[in-house]
Amino acid sequence: MALKYTKENIALGFYILYFLIAGICFELFPGDTVNPNMGIALMYLFIPISLVYFMVHLVKQLFGKGNYTKCILIHGVAWVALFVLLFAFSSAKK
């Protein structure tokens, strides 16, 4: 079975790897109340990175010939997952 490098698989793979790396950094590089944990810093950097990635797909959807609807949906699911993870982290710290 060959893995197909479709635009949806690439977007999904990007988000899975990004969350995985942020989780590993969260566990390996401790932080305190003054200096944020490396994993948390990556989660906050995720917002502008994913917005740029989303805008690329949105422009291709609106002005290109390809269909990027599934990619845009993947971005939305990733943002919901981000907010759930950040909310869970902030609730656990209290």
C-alpha positions as CSV (number, residue, x, y, z in Angstrom):
1,M,0.0,0.0,0.0
2,A,1.6,3.2,-1.1
3,L,1.1,6.5,0.8
4,K,-0.4,9.2,-1.4
5,Y,0.9,12.7,-0.9
6,T,-2.3,14.5,-1.4
7,K,-2.8,18.1,-0.2
8,E,-5.1,16.8,2.6
9,N,-2.6,14.2,3.8
10,I,0.1,16.9,3.9
11,A,-2.0,19.3,5.9
12,L,-3.1,16.5,8.3
13,G,0.5,15.3,8.6
14,F,1.7,18.9,9.3
15,Y,-0.8,19.3,12.2
16,I,-0.1,15.9,13.6
17,L,3.6,16.4,13.6
18,Y,3.3,19.9,15.0
19,F,1.2,18.8,17.9
20,L,3.5,15.8,18.5
21,I,6.6,18.0,18.6
22,A,4.9,20.5,20.9
23,G,3.9,17.7,23.2
24,I,7.4,16.3,23.3
25,C,8.9,19.7,24.0
26,F,6.3,20.2,26.7
27,E,7.5,17.1,28.5
28,L,11.2,17.5,27.8
29,F,11.8,21.2,28.5
30,P,10.3,22.3,31.7
31,G,9.2,25.9,32.4
32,D,8.0,27.9,35.3
33,T,5.5,30.7,35.9
34,V,7.9,33.4,34.5
35,N,9.3,31.5,31.5
36,P,6.8,29.5,29.5
37,N,7.4,25.9,28.6
38,M,8.8,25.3,25.2
39,G,5.7,23.2,24.2
40,I,3.4,26.1,25.3
41,A,5.5,28.5,23.3
42,L,5.2,26.3,20.2
43,M,1.4,26.2,20.7
44,Y,1.2,30.0,20.7
45,L,3.4,30.1,17.6
46,F,1.0,27.7,16.0
47,I,-1.6,30.4,15.7
48,P,0.3,32.6,13.2
49,I,1.9,29.6,11.4
50,S,-1.5,27.9,10.9
51,L,-3.2,31.2,9.8
52,V,-0.6,31.7,7.0
53,Y,-1.1,28.0,6.0
54,F,-4.9,28.5,6.0
55,M,-4.6,31.7,4.0
56,V,-2.5,29.9,1.3
57,H,-5.2,27.3,1.0
58,L,-8.0,29.8,1.0
59,V,-6.4,31.8,-1.8
60,K,-5.9,28.6,-3.8
61,Q,-9.5,27.7,-3.2
62,L,-10.9,31.1,-4.3
63,F,-8.5,31.9,-7.2
64,G,-7.1,28.5,-8.2
65,K,-8.5,25.6,-10.1
66,G,-8.1,23.0,-7.2
67,N,-10.6,22.1,-4.5
68,Y,-9.2,22.9,-1.1
69,T,-12.4,22.5,0.9
70,K,-11.1,19.5,2.9
71,C,-7.9,21.3,3.7
72,I,-9.8,24.3,5.0
73,L,-11.9,21.9,7.2
74,I,-8.7,20.3,8.5
75,H,-7.5,23.8,9.5
76,G,-10.7,24.4,11.4
77,V,-10.4,21.0,13.3
78,A,-6.8,21.8,14.1
79,W,-7.8,25.2,15.6
80,V,-10.5,23.6,17.7
81,A,-7.9,21.1,18.9
82,L,-5.5,23.9,19.8
83,F,-8.1,25.8,21.8
84,V,-9.1,22.6,23.6
85,L,-5.5,21.8,24.5
86,L,-4.8,25.4,25.7
87,F,-7.9,25.4,27.7
88,A,-7.1,22.1,29.3
89,F,-3.6,23.3,30.1
90,S,-4.8,26.5,31.7
91,S,-7.4,24.6,33.7
92,A,-4.8,22.1,34.9
93,K,-2.5,24.9,36.1
94,K,-5.1,26.4,38.4
